[in-house]
Amino acid sequence: MNKLCVVIHRMVKRGKKTCNLEGKEPPVTYTRQVVYGLEDVPPWYATFAFGFQQFLASFGSIISAEIIIGIKMCMSFNTVLMGRLISTGFLICGIATFLQSTFGCRLPIIQGSGGFFVAVVTILDLKGPCPIVMPGNATQAELDSADDEWRNRMLEISGAILLASFVQVVLGSIGCIGMVLRYVGPMTITPTVALTGMKVVPIAVTMCGDHWGIAAMTIGLIILTSQYLASFDIPIPAYNSQKRLYIGRAQIFQLFPIIIAIITTWIFCAILTVADVFPDDPSNPAYNARTDIKYDDIVATPWLEAPYPGQWGTPYVTVGTFLGVITGVLASVLDSIGDYYACARVCSAPKPPNHAVNRGILVEGIACIFAGAWGVGLGMTSYSDCIGNIGLTRVGSRTVAQVTGVVMIILAFFAKVGALFSTVPYPIFGGALPMVFAVGLSNLQFIDLNSTRNLLVVGFSISGGFGIPLWLSKHPHAIQTGSSELDSILTICFVNDVFVGGMIGFFLDNTIPGTLEERGMLKWLEAADENDPTLSSIKGYDLPFGMNYIRRSTLWRYLPFSPTFKGFPWNKNSVIQSKDENADIHFDVHDERDDQSI
């Protein structure tokens, strides 16, 4: 029977394995929902195209974050500075993406600002408005004052990020994150990922609002190619193993919906710009749909430019800013954990084990050190946007993420090329921003949705994570403890929707009585079990090299970020289990599954 199952599984390949093993129903059925899985390596030309598509899909989010930070840093009066900031952002995002997909959690997740963004923007807002400088009409004294202001802000934020990054490195190194994971279930991950997806909605709406027609065209093309035309095979020339030319067929629309939509709409906007269809009045929002508004910036941008550590000066640390950035670290860690789980799901891969999560947080901390040293103005964490892109394109290959990182690094040095891509109108980016909200809600399949307990936890965590930051954004001085530094820290914490929603879900799910089955923890474990025979061929969370030495070494078994880590001695005999069917939850029973216990 087992051999028959293997034969059928190989014949179906991308389908579902449903054969009974020894006459019993398998605990979990595994459906491969991607064309290229985590361990798959597409042909080199397809890999480059997929990586470039992921770059284009992430381009708008990265450049938007850097532009907003540049404005908050009081750098907007100098377009050359803004260009250098954007190039530096791409360099660090590229390095972080390559390190994360190669040595970190080893999932195809693009790295960006994430939870740091809200914290840093809040800190900069508390510093007051920027000096008003009119380019071309400013006096030298005004220019010097503006230069001192942005430099002080950048160096202070960079110093805080540098110091806070070491805290994140320590959290990942000593295994604190892995120990907490046993308390993390679907009702903690759901609000975290869902609120992360909701966070991009205001950005997308703002971009689309410049020209809803162009945004609608982008959205329509993505829906048309990824859904209605997904099954159409397109004839393409190819070579076989004998190097003979033949006509093959590929589902191009399914694999490249984003790149097709962006480039097609970009060309369309260029044609309308040449034809003077779009207004030439900068006060008109539709003016932002033109492709020639940054022509002077492209001409002024050098072909080659190399960002380097300390390019803005020597960072320094203040206590208030450091404590504020620490809240960004905590939010980004919570954000990343949710992203790891969500990305594994859309890639049809097992849940990342504790050591992979620890290693992912560790690598993100190292990337944040780079961000502080180079002066990006933001820390690095997982970008949730790419998870929606993987679900849309069905390409979950780790190699694609590595190529995306390399593309970002190269474009960071070729400043002229990066400036050219900045001519893509914002309405196109707004239409291309994926909605991660649905990925977060997909985790609700594990829980009992007929339980009022679960509905209360999910409802309060999502609504609280959305409502509390919204109220505080309108009442920024509502928190009054008598200490200005404590007020700032609490404000930065509670304006971060991901942090608030995740903590509410975490607290309620682990304190309100409920059985494991009701909470969805049993199905969560089964779907995540790496020992499931249908997932046994996926070893994607091992390090890319040196595994023979690591398996032989005794020392590596005690390192929380090592693939051979089995848990701490005082924590070996712990797994989640209920006392009885209607009792509360406690942690006291041995689980013999390697490092998959929660």
C-alpha positions as CSV (number, residue, x, y, z in Angstrom):
1,M,0.0,0.0,0.0
2,N,2.8,2.4,0.9
3,K,4.5,1.8,-2.5
4,L,1.1,2.4,-4.3
5,C,0.8,5.7,-2.4
6,V,4.3,6.8,-3.4
7,V,3.6,6.0,-7.1
8,I,0.3,7.9,-7.0
9,H,1.9,10.8,-5.2
10,R,4.7,11.0,-7.9
11,M,2.1,10.8,-10.7
12,V,0.0,13.6,-9.2
13,K,3.1,15.6,-8.0
14,R,1.3,18.9,-7.2
15,G,-1.8,17.2,-5.9
16,K,-2.9,15.9,-2.5
17,K,-1.8,12.6,-1.0
18,T,-4.8,10.9,0.4
19,C,-4.0,7.2,0.4
20,N,-4.5,5.3,3.7
21,L,-1.4,4.0,5.4
22,E,-2.0,0.6,7.0
23,G,-5.7,1.1,6.6
24,K,-5.8,4.2,8.7
25,E,-6.5,7.8,7.8
26,P,-3.4,9.9,7.8
27,P,-3.5,12.6,10.5
28,V,-2.9,15.4,8.1
29,T,-3.3,15.7,4.3
30,Y,-0.7,17.8,2.6
31,T,-1.7,19.9,-0.4
32,R,1.1,21.4,-2.4
33,Q,-0.3,24.8,-3.5
34,V,2.8,26.1,-5.1
35,V,4.4,25.5,-8.5
36,Y,7.9,25.9,-7.1
37,G,8.3,24.9,-3.4
38,L,10.8,25.9,-0.8
39,E,13.5,23.5,-1.9
40,D,12.8,23.8,-5.7
41,V,15.3,25.6,-7.9
42,P,13.6,26.9,-11.1
43,P,15.7,27.3,-14.3
44,W,18.2,30.2,-14.0
45,Y,16.2,32.4,-16.4
46,A,13.0,31.8,-14.6
47,T,14.7,32.3,-11.2
48,F,15.9,35.7,-12.3
49,A,12.5,36.7,-13.6
50,F,10.8,35.5,-10.4
51,G,13.4,37.4,-8.3
52,F,12.9,40.6,-10.4
53,Q,9.1,40.2,-10.0
54,Q,9.5,40.0,-6.2
55,F,11.7,43.0,-6.3
56,L,9.2,45.0,-8.3
57,A,6.4,44.0,-5.9
58,S,8.5,45.1,-2.9
59,F,9.9,48.2,-4.5
60,G,7.0,50.4,-3.7
61,S,6.9,49.4,0.0
62,I,10.7,49.9,0.4
63,I,10.9,53.2,-1.4
64,S,7.8,54.5,0.3
65,A,9.1,53.7,3.7
66,E,12.4,55.4,3.0
67,I,10.8,58.5,1.5
68,I,8.5,58.9,4.6
69,I,11.5,58.4,6.9
70,G,13.5,60.9,4.8
71,I,10.7,63.5,5.2
72,K,10.5,62.8,9.0
73,M,14.3,63.1,9.2
74,C,14.0,66.6,7.6
75,M,15.9,65.5,4.5
76,S,13.2,66.3,1.9
77,F,14.8,69.6,0.9
78,N,17.8,67.8,-0.7
79,T,16.9,65.3,-3.4
80,V,20.5,64.0,-3.5
81,L,20.3,63.1,0.1
82,M,17.0,61.4,-0.4
83,G,18.5,59.4,-3.3
84,R,21.4,58.2,-1.2
85,L,19.0,57.2,1.6
86,I,16.9,55.1,-0.8
87,S,20.0,53.5,-2.3
88,T,21.2,52.7,1.2
89,G,17.8,51.2,2.0
90,F,18.0,48.9,-0.9
91,L,21.5,47.8,-0.1
92,I,20.6,46.8,3.5
93,C,17.3,45.2,2.5
94,G,19.2,43.1,-0.1
95,I,21.8,42.0,2.4
96,A,19.2,41.2,5.0
97,T,17.1,39.3,2.5
98,F,20.0,37.2,1.3
99,L,21.2,36.4,4.9
100,Q,17.7,35.6,6.1
101,S,16.8,33.2,3.2
102,T,20.3,31.6,3.3
103,F,21.2,31.3,7.0
104,G,18.3,32.6,9.0
105,C,14.8,31.0,9.0
106,R,15.6,30.0,5.4
107,L,12.1,31.0,4.2
108,P,11.7,33.2,1.0
109,I,10.9,36.4,3.0
110,I,11.9,39.8,1.8
111,Q,13.3,42.0,4.6
112,G,12.3,45.6,5.2
113,S,11.2,48.0,7.9
114,G,8.2,46.2,9.4
115,G,7.5,47.0,13.0
116,F,10.4,49.4,13.2
117,F,8.6,51.8,10.9
118,V,5.8,52.8,13.3
119,A,8.2,53.2,16.2
120,V,10.7,55.3,14.4
121,V,8.0,57.6,12.8
122,T,6.4,58.1,16.3
123,I,9.8,59.0,17.8
124,L,10.5,61.5,15.0
125,D,7.0,63.0,15.3
126,L,7.6,63.6,19.0
127,K,10.7,65.7,18.1
128,G,8.5,68.3,16.5
129,P,8.3,69.8,13.0
130,C,11.2,70.2,10.6
131,P,12.7,73.6,9.7
132,I,11.1,75.1,6.7
133,V,13.5,75.3,3.8
134,M,12.6,76.5,0.3
135,P,15.1,75.0,-2.2
136,G,16.7,77.7,-4.3
137,N,15.6,80.5,-2.1
138,A,17.1,79.4,1.3
139,T,19.9,81.3,2.9
140,Q,23.1,79.6,4.0
141,A,22.1,79.8,7.6
142,E,18.8,78.1,6.9
143,L,20.6,75.4,4.9
144,D,23.1,74.9,7.8
145,S,20.3,74.6,10.3
146,A,18.4,72.1,8.2
147,D,21.6,70.1,7.7
148,D,22.2,69.9,11.4
149,E,18.6,68.9,12.1
150,W,18.5,65.9,9.7
151,R,22.0,64.8,10.7
152,N,21.2,64.9,14.4
153,R,18.0,62.9,13.9
154,M,19.6,60.3,11.7
155,L,22.6,59.8,14.0
156,E,20.4,59.5,17.1
157,I,18.1,57.0,15.4
158,S,21.0,55.0,14.0
159,G,22.7,54.8,17.4
160,A,19.5,53.6,19.0
161,I,19.0,51.0,16.3
162,L,22.6,49.8,16.7
163,L,22.3,49.3,20.4
164,A,18.8,47.8,20.3
165,S,20.0,45.4,17.6
166,F,22.3,43.7,20.1
167,V,19.3,43.1,22.3
168,Q,17.6,41.3,19.3
169,V,20.7,39.3,18.6
170,V,20.8,38.1,22.3
171,L,17.1,37.2,22.2
172,G,17.7,35.0,19.2
173,S,21.0,33.6,20.5
174,I,19.8,32.4,23.9
175,G,16.5,30.9,22.6
176,C,14.1,33.2,24.4
177,I,11.9,33.3,21.3
178,G,11.8,29.5,20.9
179,M,10.7,29.1,24.5
180,V,7.8,31.5,24.0
181,L,6.6,29.7,20.9
182,R,5.0,26.9,22.8
183,Y,2.4,29.5,23.9
184,V,1.9,30.8,20.4
185,G,-1.0,29.4,18.5
186,P,-3.4,30.3,15.6
187,M,-5.1,33.0,17.7
188,T,-1.8,34.8,18.3
189,I,-0.6,34.5,14.7
190,T,-4.0,35.5,13.2
191,P,-4.2,39.0,14.5
192,T,-0.5,39.6,14.0
193,V,-0.5,38.7,10.3
194,A,-3.9,40.2,9.7
195,L,-3.0,43.5,11.2
196,T,0.2,43.6,9.3
197,G,-1.8,43.2,6.1
198,M,-4.2,45.9,7.2
199,K,-1.2,48.2,7.8
200,V,-0.5,48.5,4.1
201,V,-4.1,49.4,3.3
202,P,-3.7,53.2,4.1
203,I,-0.5,53.3,2.1
204,A,-2.1,51.5,-0.8
205,V,-5.2,53.8,-0.7
206,T,-3.0,56.9,-0.6
207,M,-1.1,55.7,-3.7
208,C,-4.2,54.7,-5.5
209,G,-5.9,58.0,-4.7
210,D,-3.5,59.8,-7.0
211,H,-5.2,58.2,-10.0
212,W,-7.8,55.5,-9.4
213,G,-8.0,54.6,-13.1
214,I,-4.3,53.6,-13.3
215,A,-4.6,51.7,-9.9
216,A,-7.7,49.9,-11.2
217,M,-5.9,48.9,-14.4
218,T,-3.1,47.4,-12.3
219,I,-5.5,45.5,-10.0
220,G,-7.5,44.3,-13.0
221,L,-4.4,43.0,-14.8
222,I,-3.3,41.1,-11.6
223,I,-6.7,39.5,-11.2
224,L,-7.0,38.7,-14.9
225,T,-3.6,37.1,-15.2
226,S,-3.4,35.3,-11.8
227,Q,-6.9,34.0,-11.8
228,Y,-8.8,34.0,-15.1
229,L,-5.8,33.3,-17.4
230,A,-3.8,31.2,-14.9
231,S,-4.5,27.9,-16.6
232,F,-3.6,29.1,-20.1
233,D,-0.4,27.6,-21.6
234,I,1.8,30.0,-23.6
235,P,4.1,28.5,-26.3
236,I,7.7,29.5,-25.7
237,P,10.9,28.4,-27.4
238,A,13.2,26.3,-25.3
239,Y,16.2,23.9,-25.4
240,N,16.1,20.3,-24.4
241,S,18.9,18.2,-22.8
242,Q,20.3,17.5,-26.4
243,K,20.4,21.3,-26.9
244,R,17.8,21.1,-29.6
245,L,15.3,23.9,-30.0
246,Y,11.7,23.1,-29.4
247,I,8.4,24.8,-28.6
248,G,7.4,24.3,-24.9
249,R,4.4,25.6,-23.1
250,A,4.3,27.4,-19.7
251,Q,1.7,29.1,-17.6
252,I,3.2,32.5,-17.9
253,F,0.2,34.4,-16.6
254,Q,0.1,32.3,-13.4
255,L,3.8,32.7,-12.7
256,F,4.3,36.4,-13.5
257,P,1.0,38.3,-12.8
258,I,2.7,41.1,-10.9
259,I,5.5,41.8,-13.3
260,I,3.1,41.7,-16.2
261,A,0.7,44.1,-14.5
262,I,3.4,46.6,-13.4
263,I,5.3,46.8,-16.7
264,T,2.2,46.9,-18.9
265,T,0.6,49.7,-16.8
266,W,4.0,51.5,-16.6
267,I,4.3,51.5,-20.4
268,F,0.7,52.6,-20.7
269,C,1.4,55.6,-18.3
270,A,4.5,56.5,-20.4
271,I,2.4,56.6,-23.6
272,L,-0.3,58.8,-21.9
273,T,2.5,61.0,-20.5
274,V,3.9,61.6,-24.0
275,A,0.4,62.3,-25.3
276,D,-0.1,64.9,-22.5
277,V,-3.2,63.1,-21.3
278,F,-2.2,63.5,-17.6
279,P,-2.2,67.0,-16.2
280,D,1.1,69.0,-15.8
281,D,-0.1,70.8,-12.7
282,P,1.7,69.4,-9.6
283,S,-1.2,70.4,-7.4
284,N,-3.5,68.0,-9.3
285,P,-3.2,64.4,-7.8
286,A,-3.4,62.9,-11.3
287,Y,0.0,64.6,-12.0
288,N,1.6,61.7,-10.0
289,A,0.6,59.3,-12.8
290,R,3.1,60.9,-15.1
291,T,6.4,59.1,-15.8
292,D,8.5,62.2,-16.4
293,I,8.2,64.1,-13.1
294,K,11.5,62.7,-11.9
295,Y,13.5,63.3,-15.1
296,D,15.8,65.9,-13.6
297,D,16.5,63.6,-10.6
298,I,17.5,60.8,-13.0
299,V,19.9,63.1,-14.9
300,A,21.4,64.4,-11.6
301,T,21.9,60.9,-10.1
302,P,25.4,59.4,-10.7
303,W,25.7,56.0,-12.4
304,L,27.7,54.5,-9.6
305,E,27.4,55.2,-5.9
306,A,28.6,53.1,-3.0
307,P,26.8,53.5,0.4
308,Y,29.2,52.9,3.3
309,P,29.1,52.6,7.1
310,G,29.2,55.9,8.9
311,Q,28.3,57.9,5.7
312,W,26.3,60.4,7.7
313,G,28.6,60.6,10.7
314,T,29.2,58.8,14.0
315,P,25.9,57.5,15.6
316,Y,25.2,58.3,19.3
317,V,22.7,57.0,21.8
318,T,20.1,58.7,24.0
319,V,18.1,56.8,26.6
320,G,14.7,57.9,25.4
321,T,15.2,57.1,21.8
322,F,16.8,53.8,22.6
323,L,13.9,52.7,24.8
324,G,11.5,53.8,22.0
325,V,13.4,51.7,19.4
326,I,13.3,48.7,21.8
327,T,9.5,48.7,21.4
328,G,10.1,48.6,17.6
329,V,12.4,45.6,18.2
330,L,9.6,43.8,20.2
331,A,7.0,44.6,17.6
332,S,9.2,43.5,14.8
333,V,10.0,40.2,16.5
334,L,6.3,39.5,17.0
335,D,5.7,40.6,13.4
336,S,8.4,38.3,12.1
337,I,7.2,35.2,14.0
338,G,3.8,35.6,12.4
339,D,5.4,36.1,9.0
340,Y,7.5,32.9,9.4
341,Y,4.4,30.8,10.1
342,A,2.4,32.5,7.3
343,C,5.2,32.1,4.8
344,A,5.7,28.5,5.6
345,R,2.0,27.9,5.0
346,V,1.8,29.6,1.6
347,C,5.0,27.8,0.6
348,S,3.4,24.4,1.6
349,A,6.3,23.8,4.0
350,P,6.3,22.6,7.6
351,K,6.0,25.1,10.4
352,P,9.5,26.5,11.1
353,P,10.9,24.7,14.2
354,N,12.2,26.6,17.2
355,H,15.8,26.7,16.1
356,A,14.8,28.2,12.7
357,V,12.7,30.9,14.4
358,N,15.6,31.7,16.9
359,R,18.0,31.8,14.0
360,G,15.7,34.1,12.0
361,I,15.5,36.6,14.8
362,L,19.2,36.4,15.3
363,V,19.9,37.2,11.6
364,E,17.4,40.0,11.7
365,G,19.3,41.5,14.6
366,I,22.6,41.3,12.7
367,A,20.9,43.0,9.7
368,C,19.7,45.7,12.1
369,I,23.3,46.3,13.1
370,F,24.1,46.8,9.4
371,A,21.1,49.2,9.1
372,G,22.3,51.3,12.1
373,A,25.9,51.3,10.8
374,W,25.0,52.4,7.3
375,G,22.3,54.8,8.4
376,V,19.0,53.6,6.9
377,G,16.9,55.2,9.6
378,L,15.0,51.9,10.1
379,G,15.7,48.5,11.4
380,M,15.2,45.3,9.4
381,T,12.5,42.7,9.8
382,S,10.3,40.5,7.6
383,Y,8.1,42.2,5.0
384,S,4.7,40.7,5.0
385,D,4.0,41.9,1.4
386,C,6.0,39.1,-0.1
387,I,3.9,36.5,1.5
388,G,0.9,37.7,-0.4
389,N,3.0,37.7,-3.6
390,I,4.0,34.1,-3.0
391,G,0.4,33.0,-2.6
392,L,-0.5,35.0,-5.7
393,T,2.3,33.7,-8.0
394,R,2.6,30.3,-6.4
395,V,6.4,30.6,-6.4
396,G,7.8,29.8,-2.9
397,S,11.4,28.9,-3.8
398,R,14.1,30.1,-1.4
399,T,16.4,30.6,-4.4
400,V,14.1,33.3,-5.7
401,A,14.4,35.3,-2.5
402,Q,18.1,35.0,-2.6
403,V,18.1,36.4,-6.2
404,T,15.8,39.2,-5.1
405,G,18.4,40.1,-2.4
406,V,21.2,40.1,-5.0
407,V,19.1,42.3,-7.3
408,M,18.6,44.9,-4.5
409,I,22.3,44.9,-3.7
410,I,23.3,45.5,-7.3
411,L,20.7,48.3,-7.9
412,A,22.0,50.0,-4.7
413,F,25.3,50.6,-6.4
414,F,23.8,51.5,-9.8
415,A,22.0,54.5,-8.5
416,K,20.9,55.6,-12.0
417,V,19.0,52.4,-12.5
418,G,17.3,52.7,-9.2
419,A,16.3,56.3,-10.1
420,L,14.8,55.0,-13.3
421,F,12.6,52.5,-11.4
422,S,11.5,55.4,-9.2
423,T,9.6,56.8,-12.3
424,V,7.0,54.0,-11.9
425,P,3.9,56.0,-10.8
426,Y,2.7,55.5,-7.3
427,P,-0.8,54.4,-8.4
428,I,0.8,51.4,-9.9
429,F,2.5,50.5,-6.7
430,G,-0.7,51.1,-4.8
431,G,-2.6,48.6,-7.0
432,A,0.2,46.0,-6.8
433,L,0.4,46.0,-3.0
434,P,-0.9,42.6,-2.0
435,M,-3.4,42.1,0.8
436,V,-1.8,39.9,3.5
437,F,-5.0,40.2,5.6
438,A,-6.4,37.0,4.0
439,V,-3.3,35.1,4.8
440,G,-3.6,35.9,8.4
441,L,-7.3,34.9,8.5
442,S,-6.5,31.5,6.9
443,N,-5.1,30.4,10.3
444,L,-8.6,30.4,11.7
445,Q,-9.2,27.1,9.9
446,F,-7.5,25.4,12.8
447,I,-9.7,26.7,15.6
448,D,-13.3,26.0,16.5
449,L,-15.2,29.0,15.0
450,N,-18.4,27.9,16.9
451,S,-16.7,28.7,20.2
452,T,-17.7,32.0,21.7
453,R,-14.3,32.0,23.5
454,N,-12.4,31.9,20.2
455,L,-14.7,34.5,18.6
456,L,-14.1,36.8,21.6
457,V,-10.3,36.4,21.5
458,V,-10.1,37.0,17.7
459,G,-12.5,39.8,17.8
460,F,-10.9,41.7,20.6
461,S,-7.3,41.2,19.4
462,I,-8.0,42.4,15.9
463,S,-10.4,45.3,16.9
464,G,-8.1,46.3,19.8
465,G,-5.0,46.2,17.6
466,F,-6.8,48.4,15.1
467,G,-8.7,50.7,17.4
468,I,-6.2,51.6,20.2
469,P,-3.5,52.8,17.8
470,L,-6.1,54.7,15.8
471,W,-7.4,56.5,18.9
472,L,-3.9,57.3,20.1
473,S,-2.9,58.7,16.7
474,K,-5.7,61.3,17.2
475,H,-4.8,61.9,20.8
476,P,-0.9,61.6,20.9
477,H,-0.7,63.2,24.4
478,A,-3.4,61.1,26.0
479,I,-0.9,59.0,28.1
480,Q,0.3,61.1,31.0
481,T,2.3,59.3,33.7
482,G,4.3,62.2,34.9
483,S,7.5,61.0,33.2
484,S,8.0,62.3,29.6
485,E,10.3,59.4,28.7
486,L,7.8,56.8,30.0
487,D,5.0,58.6,28.2
488,S,7.0,58.4,24.9
489,I,7.7,54.7,25.4
490,L,4.1,53.8,26.2
491,T,2.9,55.9,23.3
492,I,5.3,54.2,20.9
493,C,4.1,50.7,22.2
494,F,0.4,51.4,21.9
495,V,0.4,53.1,18.5
496,N,1.9,49.9,17.0
497,D,-1.1,47.9,15.8
498,V,0.8,44.6,15.3
499,F,2.3,44.8,18.8
500,V,-1.0,45.7,20.4
501,G,-3.1,43.1,18.5
502,G,-0.6,40.3,19.0
503,M,-0.2,40.9,22.7
504,I,-4.0,41.0,23.2
505,G,-4.4,37.7,21.3
506,F,-1.5,36.1,23.1
507,F,-2.7,37.1,26.6
508,L,-6.4,36.2,26.1
509,D,-5.6,32.9,24.3
510,N,-3.3,31.8,27.2
511,T,-5.5,32.9,30.1
512,I,-9.1,32.2,29.1
513,P,-9.9,28.5,29.8
514,G,-10.1,26.4,26.7
515,T,-9.2,22.9,25.4
516,L,-6.4,22.3,23.0
517,E,-8.9,21.1,20.3
518,E,-11.0,24.2,20.8
519,R,-8.0,26.5,20.5
520,G,-6.9,24.7,17.4
521,M,-3.5,23.7,18.9
522,L,-3.9,20.0,18.0
523,K,-4.5,20.7,14.3
524,W,-1.8,23.4,14.5
525,L,0.7,20.9,15.7
526,E,-0.3,18.2,13.1
527,A,-0.2,20.6,10.2
528,A,3.2,21.8,11.4
529,D,4.7,18.4,12.2
530,E,7.9,17.9,10.2
531,N,7.6,14.1,11.0
532,D,4.5,13.9,8.9
533,P,5.4,11.4,6.1
534,T,4.0,13.7,3.5
535,L,6.5,16.3,4.5
536,S,9.5,14.2,5.2
537,S,11.3,15.1,2.0
538,I,11.5,18.8,3.0
539,K,14.6,19.5,5.1
540,G,14.6,23.2,4.3
541,Y,15.4,24.4,7.8
542,D,18.9,22.9,8.0
543,L,21.9,25.2,7.4
544,P,23.2,25.2,3.7
545,F,26.5,23.7,4.6
546,G,28.4,22.1,7.5
547,M,25.5,19.9,8.6
548,N,27.7,16.7,8.9
549,Y,30.0,18.5,11.4
550,I,27.0,20.1,13.2
551,R,25.4,16.7,13.7
552,R,28.6,15.2,15.1
553,S,29.3,18.1,17.4
554,T,28.0,17.9,21.0
555,L,28.4,21.7,21.4
556,W,26.0,22.6,18.7
557,R,23.2,20.6,20.4
558,Y,23.1,23.2,23.1
559,L,22.9,26.2,20.8
560,P,19.3,27.4,20.4
561,F,19.9,28.4,16.8
562,S,21.4,25.1,15.8
563,P,19.4,22.6,13.6
564,T,20.4,19.9,16.1
565,F,19.1,21.8,19.2
566,K,16.7,19.6,21.1
567,G,15.6,22.1,23.8
568,F,17.0,23.0,27.2
569,P,17.5,20.3,29.8
570,W,15.0,21.9,32.2
571,N,12.5,22.3,29.4
572,K,12.7,18.9,27.6
573,N,9.6,17.4,29.2
574,S,7.2,20.1,28.1
575,V,4.4,20.1,25.6
576,I,1.0,21.6,25.6
577,Q,-1.8,19.3,26.9
578,S,-5.1,19.8,28.7
579,K,-5.9,18.2,32.0
580,D,-9.1,17.0,30.6
581,E,-11.4,17.9,27.8
582,N,-13.0,20.9,29.6
583,A,-10.0,22.0,31.7
584,D,-7.6,24.9,31.3
585,I,-4.3,24.4,29.7
586,H,-1.0,23.6,31.3
587,F,2.5,22.4,30.1
588,D,3.8,19.3,31.8
589,V,3.8,16.2,29.5
590,H,6.7,14.8,27.5
591,D,6.7,15.1,23.7
592,E,9.1,12.9,21.8
593,R,8.9,14.9,18.6
594,D,12.4,16.5,18.2
595,D,12.3,20.2,18.1
596,Q,8.7,20.5,16.9
597,S,7.2,20.8,20.4
598,I,5.6,24.0,21.3
